[in-house]
Amino acid sequence: MSEKPQKPEKINWNEILEKASKRALGSGGAGASAMVVQVCSLMWMRTIMNYQYRYGMSTAEAARILYKQGGIRRFYRGVGPALLQGPLSRFSDTAANAGMLTVMNSHPALVDLPMSVKTIGASAAAASMRVFLMPIDTLKTTMQVEGKNGLKLLRQKVAKSPTALYHGSMGAMSATFVGHYPWFVTYNTLQEKVPTPDGAAKKLVRNAHSPRDNRNSICIDDYAIKSLLNQKNIILEVQCLEIVS
């Protein structure tokens, strides 16, 4: 007499999503706070880089031109959108990782997948969320590149084509995925393989090693995403000029 097939285990999606949201909010909040500090201290460098992406020149030449256009303040054009977009993007990156891993680890069909595969889902979720931040990113980048005329140019651009706020979305999504995956697959693997010690001090030391161990991943994804960010900014600015003209 054959055995009756066992009924599949019932999945409590409400419980899974609640747990995932708590993990996401906790991790995302920490990432957002760190990004505020990063924006305030390093935005001048990002302004120079975006200007180079658009006009193609040396760092020193770009810095001289920007300084002539408005002094130190010129390097911080778009700081308002940057303080909104930066923390939100970091929040979405860390929240997507924590949330997706919680969902997968709570699902019987996904829990045994390799961490490298699970992180693909997390990186895809982070890349998808970046689309919702594109209008803020477009405003920030236009103000960085075009200076005091940036807001005027963007208004003209949106008046003729509202979808222009999303120009460069594919480049931004690709750059997010390529930048997100190497770092988080290394981080997640270390979190999975390295035992968690008892005591807050030992846990702090353990977690402090993660950024150091990820330095190779950071170098790799920075090289990989540079061309994608360049493509995104060129598309954004060139289409802006085409619409305004």
C-alpha positions in Angstrom: 0.0 0.0 0.0 1.6 3.2 -1.1 2.0 6.1 1.4 -0.1 9.2 1.0 1.9 12.1 -0.3 2.6 14.6 2.5 0.8 18.0 2.2 3.2 20.8 1.5 4.0 23.0 4.5 1.7 26.0 4.6 3.7 29.2 4.2 2.7 32.1 6.5 3.5 35.0 4.1 2.2 37.6 6.6 4.8 36.4 9.2 7.6 36.2 6.6 6.9 39.7 5.3 6.6 41.2 8.8 9.9 39.7 9.8 11.5 40.9 6.5 10.2 44.4 7.0 11.6 44.6 10.5 15.0 43.4 9.3 14.9 45.8 6.3 14.0 48.8 8.4 16.7 48.0 11.0 19.5 47.5 8.4 18.3 50.2 6.1 18.1 52.8 8.8 21.8 52.3 9.7 22.8 52.5 6.1 20.9 55.7 5.6 22.5 57.4 8.6 26.0 56.5 7.3 25.1 57.9 3.9 24.3 61.4 5.4 27.8 61.6 6.6 29.2 60.4 3.3 27.2 63.0 1.3 28.3 65.9 3.5 31.9 65.0 3.4 32.4 63.7 -0.2 29.8 65.5 -2.4 32.5 67.9 -3.8 34.2 64.9 -5.3 31.0 63.5 -6.8 30.3 66.9 -8.4 33.8 66.8 -10.0 33.2 63.3 -11.2 29.8 64.0 -12.7 31.2 67.1 -14.5 33.9 64.9 -15.9 31.4 62.2 -17.0 29.5 64.9 -18.9 32.3 67.0 -20.4 35.4 64.7 -20.4 38.4 66.4 -18.9 41.0 66.0 -16.2 40.1 66.2 -12.5 42.2 69.3 -12.0 40.7 71.1 -15.0 37.1 70.2 -13.9 37.8 71.5 -10.4 39.2 74.8 -11.7 36.2 75.4 -14.0 33.7 74.5 -11.2 35.5 76.8 -8.7 35.4 79.7 -11.2 31.6 79.1 -11.6 30.8 79.8 -8.0 33.6 79.0 -5.6 33.2 76.3 -2.9 29.4 76.5 -3.1 29.5 75.4 -6.7 30.8 72.0 -5.6 27.7 71.6 -3.4 25.0 72.4 -6.0 22.2 69.9 -5.5 23.1 69.1 -1.9 19.4 69.1 -1.0 18.5 66.3 -3.4 21.7 64.5 -2.6 20.9 64.5 1.1 17.5 62.9 0.2 18.7 60.6 -2.6 21.9 59.3 -0.9 20.4 58.0 2.3 17.3 56.6 0.5 19.5 54.7 -2.0 21.7 53.3 0.8 18.5 52.5 2.8 17.0 50.6 -0.2 20.3 48.7 -0.8 20.6 47.4 2.7 16.9 47.0 3.2 16.6 44.9 0.0 19.5 42.7 1.1 18.1 42.1 4.6 14.5 41.8 3.4 15.1 39.4 0.5 17.4 37.1 2.6 14.7 37.0 5.3 12.1 36.0 2.8 14.3 33.3 1.2 15.5 31.9 4.5 11.8 31.6 5.7 10.6 29.8 2.6 11.2 26.0 2.6 11.8 25.9 -1.2 14.4 28.7 -1.1 16.2 28.3 2.3 18.8 25.8 0.9 19.9 27.9 -2.1 23.5 28.9 -2.1 24.2 32.4 -0.7 25.5 33.5 -4.1 22.1 32.8 -5.6 20.1 34.4 -2.8 22.2 37.5 -3.1 21.2 37.8 -6.8 17.6 38.2 -5.7 18.6 40.8 -3.2 20.7 42.8 -5.7 17.9 42.6 -8.3 15.5 44.0 -5.7 17.9 46.8 -4.9 18.3 47.6 -8.6 14.6 47.7 -9.1 14.0 50.1 -6.2 16.5 52.5 -7.8 14.0 53.4 -10.5 11.8 55.2 -7.9 14.7 57.4 -6.9 15.5 58.5 -10.5 13.6 61.8 -10.4 15.7 62.9 -7.3 18.9 61.6 -8.9 18.1 63.5 -12.1 17.6 66.7 -10.2 20.8 66.3 -8.2 22.9 65.4 -11.3 21.6 68.2 -13.4 22.3 70.7 -10.7 25.8 69.3 -10.2 26.6 69.5 -13.9 24.8 72.6 -15.0 25.1 74.7 -11.8 22.7 77.5 -11.1 21.0 76.9 -14.5 20.3 73.3 -13.7 16.9 73.7 -12.2 15.8 76.0 -15.1 17.0 73.4 -17.6 15.3 70.6 -15.8 11.9 72.4 -15.7 12.1 73.0 -19.4 13.0 69.4 -19.9 10.1 68.1 -17.8 7.6 70.5 -19.4 8.4 69.0 -22.8 8.7 65.4 -21.7 7.8 64.3 -18.1 9.4 60.9 -18.6 12.7 62.7 -19.0 13.0 62.4 -15.2 13.6 58.7 -15.8 16.3 59.0 -18.5 19.2 56.8 -17.6 17.2 54.4 -15.5 18.6 51.3 -17.1 22.2 52.6 -16.5 21.3 53.4 -12.9 19.8 49.9 -12.3 22.7 48.2 -14.0 25.2 50.1 -11.9 23.3 49.4 -8.7 23.2 45.7 -9.5 26.9 45.5 -10.4 27.9 47.5 -7.4 25.5 45.8 -5.0 26.2 42.1 -5.8 30.0 41.8 -5.2 29.9 43.6 -1.9 26.8 41.9 -0.4 27.6 38.4 -1.7 31.0 38.7 0.2 29.3 40.2 3.3 26.5 37.7 3.3 28.9 34.7 2.9 31.0 36.0 5.7 28.0 36.4 7.9 26.9 32.9 7.1 30.3 31.2 7.5 32.0 33.1 10.3 30.6 32.0 13.7 28.9 34.6 15.8 30.7 35.0 19.2 29.0 35.7 22.5 29.2 39.1 24.0 28.7 42.5 22.4 32.4 43.4 22.2 33.3 40.2 20.3 30.4 40.7 17.9 31.6 44.3 17.3 35.1 43.1 16.5 33.7 40.3 14.2 31.5 42.8 12.3 34.3 45.3 12.0 36.3 42.9 9.9 33.6 42.8 7.2 34.4 46.2 5.6 38.1 45.3 5.6 37.5 41.9 4.0 35.3 43.5 1.4 37.9 45.9 0.2 38.6 43.8 -2.9 34.9 43.7 -3.7 34.7 47.5 -3.4 37.5 48.0 -5.8 36.0 45.5 -8.3 32.5 47.0 -8.3 33.8 50.6 -8.4 35.7 49.8 -11.6 32.7 48.0 -13.0 30.1 50.6 -12.3 32.1 53.6 -13.5 31.3 53.0 -17.1 27.7 52.4 -16.3 27.4 55.6 -14.3 29.2 57.5 -17.1 26.6 56.1 -19.5 23.7 57.1 -17.3 24.9 60.7 -16.8 25.7 61.2 -20.5 22.2 59.9 -21.5 20.6 62.2 -18.9 22.5 65.3 -19.9 22.5 64.9 -23.7 18.7 64.2 -23.7 18.2 67.2 -21.5 20.0 69.4 -24.1 18.1 67.8 -27.0 14.7 68.5 -25.3 15.5 72.0 -24.3 16.9 73.0 -27.7 
